[in-house]
Amino acid sequence: MTSPLRDRGAAAVEFALVVPILLTLVIGIIEFGRAYNIQTTLSNAARDGVRVMALQNDVTAAKSAVIFAASGLDIPDSQITVDPINCAPEDSTPTATVTVNYPFELLSGFLPLDDFTLTGSGSMRCNG
């Protein structure tokens, strides 16, 4: 039989080798899940804003709808683009589009990724 003293500390060495990989995986899952959640919120907010624009033809109300729909993200008016400004039936553009940009910053700073911009957009035919 082998002596148990020879295996002493092997688990600690294996744990030290595996922990960085596990931490990288867990932090990556958290960051990806957060980015996916924000992307979904932006897409839904843009959809709500374009619905208001297409039906009410009011840019201010459309931007307010976007801000209300994404209330947890603190999106300024400058990050919301509404095109066209006038969604009247005589316009040559029959489709309204709302685009929302949001600068995504990584929480951990552990992953070798730069910050990037997430974009949500929605389109709808003018006047319903």
VOVEXLO-675743 format. One record per residue (C-alpha): x, y, z; residue number from 1; residue in three letters. Coordinates in Angstrom, 1 decimal. Last residue first. Example, Ala and Ser with C-alpha at 12.3 -4.5 7.8 and 13.67 -1.06 7.14 Angstrom:
// residues 2
+--------+--------+--------+-----+-----+
:      X :      Y :      Z :   n : res :
+--------+--------+--------+-----+-----+
:   13.7 :   -1.1 :    7.1 :   2 : SER :
:   12.3 :   -4.5 :    7.8 :   1 : ALA :
+--------+--------+--------+-----+-----+
This chain:
// residues 128
+--------+--------+--------+-----+-----+
:      X :      Y :      Z :   n : res :
+--------+--------+--------+-----+-----+
:  -50.9 :   51.7 :  -38.1 : 128 : GLY :
:  -50.5 :   55.3 :  -39.1 : 127 : ASN :
:  -46.9 :   54.8 :  -40.2 : 126 : CYS :
:  -45.7 :   51.2 :  -40.8 : 125 : ARG :
:  -43.5 :   50.0 :  -38.0 : 124 : MET :
:  -39.8 :   49.6 :  -37.3 : 123 : SER :
:  -37.9 :   48.9 :  -34.1 : 122 : GLY :
:  -34.3 :   49.1 :  -33.1 : 121 : SER :
:  -32.1 :   48.2 :  -30.2 : 120 : GLY :
:  -28.4 :   48.9 :  -30.2 : 119 : THR :
:  -25.7 :   47.8 :  -27.7 : 118 : LEU :
:  -22.4 :   49.8 :  -27.7 : 117 : THR :
:  -19.1 :   48.3 :  -26.6 : 116 : PHE :
:  -16.7 :   48.3 :  -23.7 : 115 : ASP :
:  -13.5 :   46.5 :  -24.4 : 114 : ASP :
:  -13.0 :   42.9 :  -23.8 : 113 : LEU :
:  -10.2 :   41.0 :  -22.0 : 112 : PRO :
:  -12.4 :   39.8 :  -19.2 : 111 : LEU :
:  -11.7 :   40.8 :  -15.6 : 110 : PHE :
:  -13.0 :   44.3 :  -15.8 : 109 : GLY :
:  -15.9 :   42.9 :  -13.7 : 108 : SER :
:  -18.8 :   45.1 :  -14.5 : 107 : LEU :
:  -18.3 :   45.4 :  -18.3 : 106 : LEU :
:  -19.6 :   48.6 :  -19.7 : 105 : GLU :
:  -22.4 :   48.7 :  -22.3 : 104 : PHE :
:  -23.0 :   52.1 :  -24.0 : 103 : PRO :
:  -26.6 :   52.2 :  -25.1 : 102 : TYR :
:  -28.0 :   53.1 :  -28.5 : 101 : ASN :
:  -31.7 :   53.2 :  -29.2 : 100 : VAL :
:  -33.1 :   53.2 :  -32.8 :  99 : THR :
:  -36.7 :   54.1 :  -33.7 :  98 : VAL :
:  -37.9 :   53.6 :  -37.2 :  97 : THR :
:  -41.1 :   54.8 :  -38.9 :  96 : ALA :
:  -42.2 :   53.3 :  -42.2 :  95 : THR :
:  -44.2 :   54.8 :  -45.1 :  94 : PRO :
:  -41.4 :   57.2 :  -46.1 :  93 : THR :
:  -42.7 :   59.4 :  -49.0 :  92 : SER :
:  -44.7 :   61.3 :  -46.5 :  91 : ASP :
:  -48.3 :   62.1 :  -47.3 :  90 : GLU :
:  -49.6 :   59.7 :  -44.6 :  89 : PRO :
:  -47.8 :   61.7 :  -41.9 :  88 : ALA :
:  -44.9 :   60.1 :  -39.9 :  87 : CYS :
:  -42.9 :   63.3 :  -39.5 :  86 : ASN :
:  -39.5 :   63.1 :  -37.9 :  85 : ILE :
:  -38.6 :   60.1 :  -40.0 :  84 : PRO :
:  -36.7 :   58.5 :  -38.3 :  83 : ASP :
:  -36.5 :   58.6 :  -34.5 :  82 : VAL :
:  -33.0 :   58.3 :  -32.9 :  81 : THR :
:  -32.6 :   57.8 :  -29.2 :  80 : ILE :
:  -29.2 :   58.1 :  -27.6 :  79 : GLN :
:  -29.4 :   61.9 :  -27.3 :  78 : SER :
:  -32.6 :   61.6 :  -25.3 :  77 : ASP :
:  -30.7 :   60.1 :  -22.4 :  76 : PRO :
:  -31.1 :   56.4 :  -21.5 :  75 : ILE :
:  -31.1 :   55.7 :  -17.7 :  74 : ASP :
:  -31.1 :   51.8 :  -18.0 :  73 : LEU :
:  -33.8 :   50.9 :  -15.4 :  72 : GLY :
:  -36.5 :   53.0 :  -17.1 :  71 : SER :
:  -36.2 :   51.1 :  -20.4 :  70 : ALA :
:  -39.9 :   51.2 :  -21.3 :  69 : ALA :
:  -40.3 :   54.8 :  -19.8 :  68 : PHE :
:  -37.3 :   56.1 :  -21.7 :  67 : ILE :
:  -38.6 :   54.5 :  -25.0 :  66 : VAL :
:  -42.1 :   55.9 :  -24.4 :  65 : ALA :
:  -40.7 :   59.3 :  -23.7 :  64 : SER :
:  -38.8 :   59.2 :  -26.9 :  63 : LYS :
:  -42.0 :   58.3 :  -28.8 :  62 : ALA :
:  -43.9 :   61.1 :  -27.0 :  61 : ALA :
:  -41.3 :   63.6 :  -28.0 :  60 : THR :
:  -41.3 :   62.4 :  -31.6 :  59 : VAL :
:  -45.1 :   62.7 :  -32.0 :  58 : ASP :
:  -46.8 :   61.0 :  -35.0 :  57 : ASN :
:  -49.4 :   59.4 :  -32.6 :  56 : GLN :
:  -49.8 :   56.0 :  -34.2 :  55 : LEU :
:  -46.4 :   55.4 :  -35.9 :  54 : ALA :
:  -44.4 :   57.3 :  -33.2 :  53 : MET :
:  -46.1 :   55.5 :  -30.3 :  52 : VAL :
:  -45.5 :   52.1 :  -31.9 :  51 : ARG :
:  -41.9 :   53.2 :  -32.7 :  50 : VAL :
:  -41.3 :   53.9 :  -29.0 :  49 : GLY :
:  -42.7 :   50.6 :  -27.8 :  48 : ASP :
:  -40.6 :   48.7 :  -30.3 :  47 : ARG :
:  -37.5 :   50.7 :  -29.3 :  46 : ALA :
:  -38.1 :   49.9 :  -25.6 :  45 : ALA :
:  -38.6 :   46.2 :  -26.4 :  44 : ASN :
:  -35.3 :   46.1 :  -28.4 :  43 : SER :
:  -33.5 :   48.0 :  -25.7 :  42 : LEU :
:  -34.8 :   45.7 :  -22.9 :  41 : THR :
:  -33.7 :   42.6 :  -24.9 :  40 : THR :
:  -30.2 :   44.0 :  -25.4 :  39 : GLN :
:  -30.0 :   44.9 :  -21.7 :  38 : ILE :
:  -30.9 :   41.3 :  -20.7 :  37 : ASN :
:  -28.5 :   39.9 :  -23.3 :  36 : TYR :
:  -25.6 :   42.1 :  -22.0 :  35 : ALA :
:  -26.4 :   41.0 :  -18.4 :  34 : ARG :
:  -26.4 :   37.4 :  -19.4 :  33 : GLY :
:  -23.2 :   37.7 :  -21.2 :  32 : PHE :
:  -21.5 :   39.4 :  -18.3 :  31 : GLU :
:  -22.7 :   36.8 :  -15.8 :  30 : ILE :
:  -21.8 :   33.9 :  -18.1 :  29 : ILE :
:  -18.3 :   35.4 :  -18.7 :  28 : GLY :
:  -17.8 :   35.9 :  -14.9 :  27 : ILE :
:  -18.7 :   32.2 :  -14.3 :  26 : VAL :
:  -16.5 :   30.9 :  -17.1 :  25 : LEU :
:  -13.5 :   33.0 :  -16.1 :  24 : THR :
:  -14.0 :   32.0 :  -12.5 :  23 : LEU :
:  -14.0 :   28.3 :  -13.4 :  22 : LEU :
:  -10.9 :   28.6 :  -15.5 :  21 : ILE :
:   -9.1 :   30.5 :  -12.8 :  20 : PRO :
:  -10.2 :   27.9 :  -10.2 :  19 : VAL :
:   -9.0 :   24.8 :  -12.0 :  18 : VAL :
:   -5.2 :   24.9 :  -11.5 :  17 : LEU :
:   -5.5 :   26.1 :   -7.8 :  16 : ALA :
:   -8.0 :   23.3 :   -7.1 :  15 : PHE :
:   -5.7 :   20.7 :   -8.6 :  14 : GLU :
:   -2.8 :   22.0 :   -6.4 :  13 : VAL :
:   -5.1 :   21.9 :   -3.3 :  12 : ALA :
:   -6.3 :   18.4 :   -4.1 :  11 : ALA :
:   -2.7 :   17.2 :   -4.4 :  10 : ALA :
:   -1.8 :   18.6 :   -1.0 :   9 : GLY :
:   -1.1 :   15.2 :    0.6 :   8 : ARG :
:   -0.9 :   12.4 :   -1.9 :   7 : ASP :
:    2.4 :   11.2 :   -0.7 :   6 : ARG :
:    1.3 :   11.3 :    2.9 :   5 : LEU :
:   -1.4 :    8.7 :    2.3 :   4 : PRO :
:    1.3 :    6.0 :    2.1 :   3 : SER :
:    1.1 :    3.5 :   -0.6 :   2 : THR :
:    0.0 :    0.0 :    0.0 :   1 : MET :
+--------+--------+--------+-----+-----+
